[in-house]
Structures are given as C-alpha cells and as structure tokens.
Amino acid sequence: MTGGPPMNGATGGSPMTGAAGALDPAGPGADGIKCVVWDLDGTLWDEIAVETPTDELPVPRPEMLAAIDALAARGVLSSLASRSAPAVLDRMDAVPGLRERFLAPQVSWQDKSESLRRIAKDLGIAVEALVLIDDSPYERAEVEALLPGVRTLDPGEVPALLAVFEDREVTPESRERVRRYRTEETRRAEGERFQGTREEFLSWCDMRLTIGAAVAEEVPRALELAARTHRLNSSGLTPDRLRALAAADGHELYTARMSDRFGEYGIIGAALVDRTAPGSWSVPLLALSCRVAGRGAAAAFLFWLMERARECGAGEFRVTLRPTDANLEMRILLRQAGLRRTEADDDAGGGGDGGAVLARALPGGAGDGDLPKPPVWLHVSTRKDADA
C-alpha cells in the first residue's frame, strides 16, 4: 500500500456503508463479523514502511491500536493484509505488543483479495466473515469486485464499526477468542510437524468432549453459537427464538465443551432438544463452532444426543435442517447418521423461512443396535461424569 487520504471518512460506497462515514444500519450486523483485516501504510500508520530511512517501523496510530484492542475484548479477531515487503512483518516482531495483535497476517505483493482468501482459510472462517480496513479506494474496489461478500471500510469509518458492537453481549468465550485462535495456530504448526497420519495426530492431541445440560451462565454462549456459526449449524435458529424455546416446557438446552493437550476450546457446541412429542426427541438446533470442524466433535455431539434419546426411551430422533450454501458439512453428517427427510417445517430457522425435518428410528435399548459411535480419537463423557 502507498499513502492515502487522511482519516476523514469514506470516499465512495462499500457493501457495508450507506452515507459517507456511516455504516449501513440495514446491513449485516456484528454477529456476521469474525475478523477485521487491517492495511498497514496509510491505515495502521501514516508513513510507508519500506520507505523509512532506518529499520524502525512507522509509529502506529494510537486510535487504531485502541480499536483493535476494543474489538478483541468483544471476541473479534484482527489480521493484516498489506501489499508490502514481507520483511515488514519481521520488523513488527521487534515492536513489543504489536505483532501479537494480529492472527494469520499476510504481508506480500499479492493482491488483497488473495490475502483475504488465505486469512480466511488459515483461520477456518468464511471469507464473508471478514471486514477490510484500507485507505486505498483501489484496494477496496479490487476486494469488492473479487470477493463481493467482504465488507470494506475506509479508516475513517472505524468509529462507526466499533459502534456496531456496542450493544453486543460479551461472553467468556468472546473474551478468550483471540487467545484460543493463537492456541489454534500452535495446533496447526504441531500438526504440520507431526510424523504420522491425521488420525494419529488427533489421537495424540488427547481431545476430550464433555456434554451436559446447559447452566444459566452458558446460555449466552449458546445464543452466540446460534447467531455466529454457519458451517456446522443445522437450522439457523435465531437467538431470540432459541432463547424462547429453551425456556419453554418440554425443552432442554445442551452444551458441549472441548479440550486437548494444548488447552481449552471452551463451549464449542449447543443443541436444543424438544421432548414434547411422546416417544420422540426433536432437535430444532444443532450448532458447533467452526474451530472444531474436521475433528469429529460435531459427529460426537450428535451421536451423544441420539444415545441419550434412546436411554430416555425415545423411539425416534429428529433434527430440523435448513440447507444453506455454508452448511454442507452438517448436511452430510446428518445423512451419515441415518437421518432422512420426513416433512417440511415452515418454522425451521425460527423465522418461518422454511426447512425440513430429518428423522430416524432408534434401536430399542442401550447396546441394542446400530447407533453410530464417535471417532476413536475423541473421548466423550457427560458433564456429571467429567465433574465427578
């Protein structure tokens, strides 16, 4: 990036903006934003780093660092995408507290759109969950053209971006999210060095999943999972609808926590169970964090629910599914678990936007039948067993 205009508001529009300098109130809200990607020259700092006469970096703008820290406190990650010499990133390591603010940074001469694709891949999130802050109208236009789902902002719109998050409830998982993504970077690096198969590495990680009925302090995190997850979300049930159903008679909310040798993942899954129909367990929502995709946690949670339903005497297990472009992984899992479409459900997704109910019969008793088992590398227990 070369130098750009001062921080005096946006010039031109973007997918996230309406009038200059203001975010579109009708646009996507805070729940859709998982990572803010920052340009360097003209955005994070005023000067052009490769043109400084010494190896010292330009001084970062205090208001930008404060914004990054404010976002992190609300569970929003920050990364870098700068068209500059890769050595600039190495020089950032010498500045205390600077480099550690950014996950999966991309500093190279590649196009910004390609940098954003790589950031999304490294973090395991959808590219549409990114927001780019860049002083250059050209760079913003390039990203808007090639990644139309990504919102782009001028640096002058940062205060308006922060305002989007003012009323968002902060959960313990939100406050820990940046640290946990850093731990995930360590996991990924260890996996690349591991001498063995993927399954052997997962076993070596000693992953443990504990599942149980949600307690009051876990409900906000369950609502957050309903709103923020997409890949591993069965129905897109809205947080308001989930809150109402969880409080209704005959409904139970379950949560799943995960840990491994590297540390705690926290609450990574939520499931709402409707037991109002005799002999049947219905799941209007099954949602898991994308951070555990590919590790068997979604399958283990689903299979635990099925086994629990059988233990409670249910003869049928049902899941509400609203297919989307993002939740193919969940759809495949439900099919592999033997669930098949039975009927339309006009309230799937909590907003009357249509969906389907998938169901399967449960074998007659514990140990009597063909319910699928969790992956061998994942240790699963109920919470009361884990606390005993």
C-alpha positions as CSV (number, residue, x, y, z in Angstrom):
1,M,0.0,0.0,0.0
2,T,1.1,3.5,-0.7
3,G,0.0,6.5,1.3
4,G,-3.7,7.5,1.1
5,P,-6.1,10.2,2.2
6,P,-6.4,11.3,5.8
7,M,-8.8,9.7,8.2
8,N,-11.7,11.9,7.3
9,G,-14.4,9.4,6.4
10,A,-15.2,7.2,3.5
11,T,-14.9,8.2,-0.1
12,G,-17.3,6.2,-2.2
13,G,-19.5,3.4,-1.1
14,S,-18.9,-0.2,0.1
15,P,-21.0,-3.2,0.9
16,M,-21.1,-2.1,4.5
17,T,-21.7,1.6,4.1
18,G,-24.6,3.9,3.3
19,A,-23.8,7.6,3.6
20,A,-20.2,8.5,3.7
21,G,-18.6,7.7,7.1
22,A,-21.5,5.7,8.4
23,L,-22.3,2.0,8.5
24,D,-25.5,1.0,6.9
25,P,-27.9,0.1,9.7
26,A,-29.7,-2.3,7.4
27,G,-26.5,-4.1,6.6
28,P,-25.0,-7.2,8.2
29,G,-24.7,-6.9,12.0
30,A,-21.9,-7.6,14.5
31,D,-22.7,-11.4,14.6
32,G,-21.5,-11.7,11.0
33,I,-18.1,-10.2,11.6
34,K,-15.4,-12.5,12.9
35,C,-12.2,-10.8,11.8
36,V,-11.2,-7.3,10.8
37,V,-8.3,-7.2,8.4
38,W,-6.1,-4.1,8.6
39,D,-3.9,-2.5,5.9
40,L,-0.6,-1.0,7.1
41,D,0.6,2.0,5.2
42,G,-1.8,4.9,5.4
43,T,-4.1,2.9,7.7
44,L,-2.4,1.4,10.7
45,W,0.3,4.1,10.5
46,D,0.8,7.2,8.4
47,E,4.1,6.5,6.6
48,I,5.1,3.9,4.1
49,A,7.2,1.3,5.9
50,V,9.5,0.3,3.1
51,E,10.5,4.0,2.6
52,T,11.6,4.7,6.1
53,P,15.4,5.5,6.3
54,T,16.0,3.0,9.1
55,D,14.7,-0.4,10.1
56,E,12.4,1.2,12.6
57,L,8.7,0.9,11.7
58,P,6.4,4.0,11.5
59,V,4.6,4.7,14.7
60,P,1.1,3.0,14.7
61,R,-1.9,5.3,15.1
62,P,-3.0,5.1,18.8
63,E,-6.7,5.2,17.8
64,M,-6.2,2.2,15.6
65,L,-4.4,0.1,18.3
66,A,-7.2,1.1,20.7
67,A,-9.8,-0.1,18.1
68,I,-8.0,-3.4,17.6
69,D,-8.0,-3.9,21.4
70,A,-11.6,-2.9,21.7
71,L,-12.6,-5.5,19.1
72,A,-10.5,-8.2,20.7
73,A,-12.3,-7.6,24.0
74,R,-15.6,-8.4,22.2
75,G,-14.2,-11.5,20.5
76,V,-13.4,-10.1,17.1
77,L,-10.1,-11.1,15.6
78,S,-7.7,-8.8,13.8
79,S,-5.4,-9.7,10.9
80,L,-3.2,-7.9,8.4
81,A,-3.3,-7.6,4.6
82,S,-0.7,-5.3,3.2
83,R,0.9,-5.0,-0.2
84,S,4.4,-4.5,1.0
85,A,7.8,-6.3,1.5
86,P,7.4,-9.4,3.7
87,A,10.3,-8.1,5.8
88,V,7.9,-5.5,7.2
89,L,6.2,-8.3,9.1
90,D,9.5,-9.5,10.5
91,R,10.2,-5.9,11.7
92,M,6.9,-5.9,13.5
93,D,8.2,-8.7,15.8
94,A,10.6,-6.2,17.3
95,V,7.9,-3.9,18.5
96,P,6.5,-5.0,21.9
97,G,2.8,-5.8,21.8
98,L,2.3,-5.1,18.1
99,R,2.7,-8.3,16.1
100,E,0.8,-10.3,18.7
101,R,-2.4,-8.4,18.0
102,F,-2.7,-10.0,14.5
103,L,-3.6,-13.5,13.5
104,A,-2.7,-15.1,10.2
105,P,-1.1,-11.9,8.8
106,Q,-0.4,-11.6,5.0
107,V,2.3,-9.1,4.1
108,S,3.4,-9.6,0.5
109,W,3.0,-8.1,-3.0
110,Q,0.0,-10.4,-3.8
111,D,-3.5,-8.9,-4.5
112,K,-5.5,-8.0,-1.4
113,S,-8.3,-10.4,-2.4
114,E,-5.8,-13.3,-2.4
115,S,-4.5,-12.2,1.0
116,L,-8.1,-12.2,2.4
117,R,-8.7,-15.7,1.0
118,R,-5.6,-17.0,2.7
119,I,-6.5,-15.3,6.0
120,A,-10.0,-16.9,6.0
121,K,-8.5,-20.3,5.2
122,D,-5.9,-20.1,7.9
123,L,-8.5,-19.0,10.5
124,G,-11.0,-21.6,9.4
125,I,-13.8,-19.0,8.8
126,A,-15.8,-17.9,5.8
127,V,-14.3,-15.1,3.8
128,E,-17.7,-13.3,4.2
129,A,-16.9,-13.0,7.9
130,L,-14.0,-10.6,7.1
131,V,-14.0,-6.8,7.1
132,L,-11.2,-5.0,5.3
133,I,-10.0,-1.6,6.6
134,D,-7.9,0.1,3.9
135,D,-7.2,3.7,2.9
136,S,-6.9,3.0,-0.8
137,P,-10.2,3.1,-2.9
138,Y,-8.4,1.0,-5.5
139,E,-7.6,-1.8,-3.0
140,R,-11.1,-1.7,-1.6
141,A,-12.6,-1.9,-5.1
142,E,-10.4,-4.8,-6.0
143,V,-11.7,-6.8,-3.0
144,E,-15.3,-5.7,-3.6
145,A,-15.1,-6.9,-7.2
146,L,-13.4,-10.3,-6.5
147,L,-14.9,-11.0,-3.0
148,P,-18.3,-9.4,-3.1
149,G,-19.3,-10.9,0.3
150,V,-16.5,-9.0,2.1
151,R,-17.3,-5.6,3.5
152,T,-14.7,-2.9,3.1
153,L,-14.2,0.4,5.0
154,D,-12.1,3.5,4.9
155,P,-10.1,4.1,8.1
156,G,-12.4,7.0,8.9
157,E,-15.2,4.5,9.4
158,V,-13.6,2.7,12.2
159,P,-15.6,4.5,15.0
160,A,-18.8,3.5,13.2
161,L,-17.5,-0.1,13.0
162,L,-16.9,-0.1,16.8
163,A,-20.4,1.3,17.4
164,V,-21.9,-1.8,15.7
165,F,-20.6,-3.8,18.6
166,E,-21.7,-1.5,21.5
167,D,-24.8,-3.5,22.4
168,R,-23.3,-6.9,21.8
169,E,-23.3,-9.2,24.8
170,V,-19.7,-10.3,25.7
171,T,-19.4,-13.9,26.8
172,P,-16.4,-15.5,28.5
173,E,-15.7,-17.3,25.2
174,S,-15.7,-13.9,23.4
175,R,-13.1,-12.5,25.7
176,E,-10.9,-15.6,25.2
177,R,-11.4,-15.9,21.5
178,V,-8.2,-14.3,20.4
179,R,-6.1,-16.3,22.8
180,R,-7.8,-19.5,21.6
181,Y,-7.1,-18.7,18.0
182,R,-3.5,-18.3,18.9
183,T,-3.5,-21.7,20.5
184,E,-5.1,-23.0,17.3
185,E,-2.0,-21.6,15.4
186,T,0.1,-23.7,17.7
187,R,-2.0,-26.8,17.0
188,R,-1.7,-26.3,13.3
189,A,2.0,-25.9,13.4
190,E,2.3,-29.1,15.5
191,G,0.1,-30.9,13.0
192,E,2.4,-29.9,10.2
193,R,5.4,-31.2,12.1
194,F,3.8,-34.4,13.3
195,Q,5.2,-37.6,11.8
196,G,2.2,-39.7,11.2
197,T,-1.4,-39.8,9.9
198,R,-4.0,-37.2,10.6
199,E,-5.9,-39.8,12.8
200,E,-2.7,-40.5,14.7
201,F,-2.2,-36.7,15.3
202,L,-5.8,-36.3,16.5
203,S,-5.3,-39.2,18.9
204,W,-2.0,-37.7,20.2
205,C,-3.9,-34.4,20.8
206,D,-5.9,-36.2,23.5
207,M,-9.2,-34.4,22.7
208,R,-12.0,-34.6,25.2
209,L,-15.6,-33.6,24.7
210,T,-17.9,-33.1,27.8
211,I,-21.6,-32.7,27.2
212,G,-24.4,-31.9,29.6
213,A,-27.5,-29.7,30.2
214,A,-26.7,-26.0,30.0
215,V,-26.5,-24.0,33.1
216,A,-27.6,-20.4,33.2
217,E,-24.2,-18.9,32.6
218,E,-23.8,-21.0,29.5
219,V,-26.9,-19.7,27.7
220,P,-25.3,-16.5,26.3
221,R,-22.7,-18.6,24.6
222,A,-25.4,-20.9,23.2
223,L,-27.1,-17.9,21.7
224,E,-23.8,-16.7,20.3
225,L,-23.3,-20.1,18.6
226,A,-26.8,-19.9,17.1
227,A,-26.0,-16.5,15.6
228,R,-22.4,-16.8,14.6
229,T,-22.0,-20.4,13.3
230,H,-22.7,-21.3,9.7
231,R,-20.7,-24.4,8.6
232,L,-21.9,-26.6,11.4
233,N,-25.4,-25.1,12.0
234,S,-28.4,-27.3,11.3
235,S,-31.2,-24.7,11.1
236,G,-30.1,-21.1,11.6
237,L,-32.5,-20.8,14.5
238,T,-32.3,-17.1,15.7
239,P,-31.0,-16.3,19.2
240,D,-34.4,-14.8,20.2
241,R,-36.2,-17.9,19.0
242,L,-33.7,-20.1,20.7
243,R,-34.0,-18.2,24.0
244,A,-37.8,-18.5,23.9
245,L,-37.8,-22.2,23.1
246,A,-35.1,-23.1,25.7
247,A,-37.4,-21.5,28.4
248,A,-40.5,-23.4,27.2
249,D,-41.8,-26.5,28.9
250,G,-40.5,-29.8,27.5
251,H,-37.4,-28.3,26.0
252,E,-33.8,-28.8,27.1
253,L,-30.6,-27.0,26.1
254,Y,-27.3,-28.9,26.0
255,T,-23.8,-27.6,25.6
256,A,-20.5,-29.3,24.7
257,R,-17.1,-28.3,25.9
258,M,-13.8,-29.5,24.4
259,S,-10.2,-29.6,25.4
260,D,-6.9,-31.2,24.3
261,R,-3.3,-31.2,25.3
262,F,-2.9,-27.6,24.0
263,G,-5.7,-26.2,26.2
264,E,-9.4,-25.4,26.5
265,Y,-11.6,-24.7,23.5
266,G,-14.4,-23.6,25.8
267,I,-18.1,-24.2,24.8
268,I,-18.0,-25.3,21.2
269,G,-21.5,-26.7,20.7
270,A,-25.1,-26.1,21.6
271,A,-28.2,-28.3,20.9
272,L,-31.8,-27.5,21.7
273,V,-34.0,-30.6,22.4
274,D,-37.8,-30.7,22.1
275,R,-39.3,-33.6,24.1
276,T,-42.9,-32.5,23.9
277,A,-43.9,-35.3,21.5
278,P,-44.3,-38.7,23.2
279,G,-41.6,-41.1,22.2
280,S,-39.6,-38.6,20.2
281,W,-36.7,-36.3,20.6
282,S,-36.6,-33.4,18.2
283,V,-33.6,-31.1,17.8
284,P,-34.6,-27.7,16.4
285,L,-30.9,-26.5,16.5
286,L,-27.5,-28.2,16.5
287,A,-24.7,-25.7,16.2
288,L,-20.9,-26.0,16.6
289,S,-18.0,-23.7,16.3
290,C,-16.1,-23.8,13.0
291,R,-12.9,-24.1,15.1
292,V,-13.7,-27.8,15.7
293,A,-14.6,-28.6,12.1
294,G,-12.8,-31.8,10.9
295,R,-12.1,-33.1,14.4
296,G,-15.2,-35.2,14.9
297,A,-16.8,-33.0,17.6
298,A,-20.0,-32.4,15.6
299,A,-20.4,-36.2,15.0
300,A,-19.7,-37.0,18.6
301,F,-22.2,-34.4,19.9
302,L,-24.9,-35.7,17.5
303,F,-24.3,-39.3,18.4
304,W,-24.3,-38.5,22.1
305,L,-27.7,-36.9,21.7
306,M,-29.0,-39.9,19.9
307,E,-27.7,-42.3,22.5
308,R,-29.2,-40.0,25.3
309,A,-32.6,-40.0,23.5
310,R,-32.5,-43.8,23.3
311,E,-31.6,-44.1,27.0
312,C,-34.6,-41.9,27.8
313,G,-36.9,-44.2,25.9
314,A,-37.4,-42.3,22.7
315,G,-38.0,-44.4,19.6
316,E,-37.4,-41.6,17.1
317,F,-34.8,-38.9,16.7
318,R,-35.5,-35.8,14.6
319,V,-33.4,-32.8,13.5
320,T,-34.6,-29.6,11.9
321,L,-32.5,-28.7,8.8
322,R,-32.5,-25.6,6.8
323,P,-30.0,-26.2,3.9
324,T,-27.7,-23.2,3.1
325,D,-24.6,-22.7,0.9
326,A,-22.5,-22.9,4.1
327,N,-23.8,-25.9,6.0
328,L,-23.0,-28.8,3.6
329,E,-20.8,-30.4,6.2
330,M,-23.7,-30.5,8.6
331,R,-26.0,-31.9,6.0
332,I,-23.5,-34.7,5.1
333,L,-23.2,-35.6,8.8
334,L,-26.9,-35.9,9.3
335,R,-27.2,-38.2,6.3
336,Q,-24.3,-40.3,7.5
337,A,-26.0,-40.6,10.9
338,G,-29.0,-42.2,9.1
339,L,-31.4,-39.3,9.2
340,R,-33.7,-38.9,6.3
341,R,-36.2,-36.2,5.3
342,T,-39.7,-36.7,6.5
343,E,-41.7,-33.5,6.2
344,A,-41.5,-29.7,5.6
345,D,-41.2,-27.5,8.6
346,D,-42.3,-23.9,8.0
347,D,-40.7,-22.7,11.2
348,A,-37.3,-24.1,10.6
349,G,-34.8,-21.4,11.2
350,G,-37.1,-19.6,13.6
351,G,-38.3,-17.1,11.1
352,G,-40.9,-19.0,9.1
353,D,-38.4,-19.3,6.2
354,G,-38.9,-23.0,5.5
355,G,-36.8,-26.1,6.1
356,A,-37.1,-29.8,6.6
357,V,-37.3,-32.4,9.3
358,L,-34.9,-35.3,9.1
359,A,-35.6,-38.4,11.2
360,R,-34.5,-41.9,12.0
361,A,-35.7,-44.7,14.3
362,L,-33.7,-45.5,17.4
363,P,-32.9,-49.1,18.3
364,G,-34.8,-50.5,21.3
365,G,-32.3,-50.4,24.1
366,A,-28.8,-49.4,25.1
367,G,-26.3,-51.6,23.4
368,D,-29.0,-53.0,21.2
369,G,-28.4,-51.7,17.7
370,D,-26.6,-49.7,15.2
371,L,-26.3,-46.2,16.5
372,P,-23.0,-44.7,15.2
373,K,-20.1,-44.2,17.5
374,P,-17.9,-41.1,17.9
375,P,-14.4,-41.1,16.3
376,V,-12.0,-43.3,18.2
377,W,-9.6,-40.4,18.9
378,L,-12.2,-38.3,20.8
379,H,-13.0,-39.1,24.4
380,V,-16.7,-38.2,25.1
381,S,-18.3,-38.0,28.6
382,T,-21.3,-36.4,30.2
383,R,-20.6,-33.4,32.3
384,K,-21.6,-35.1,35.5
385,D,-19.0,-37.8,34.8
386,A,-16.4,-35.2,34.0
387,D,-17.0,-33.4,37.3
388,A,-17.1,-36.5,39.4
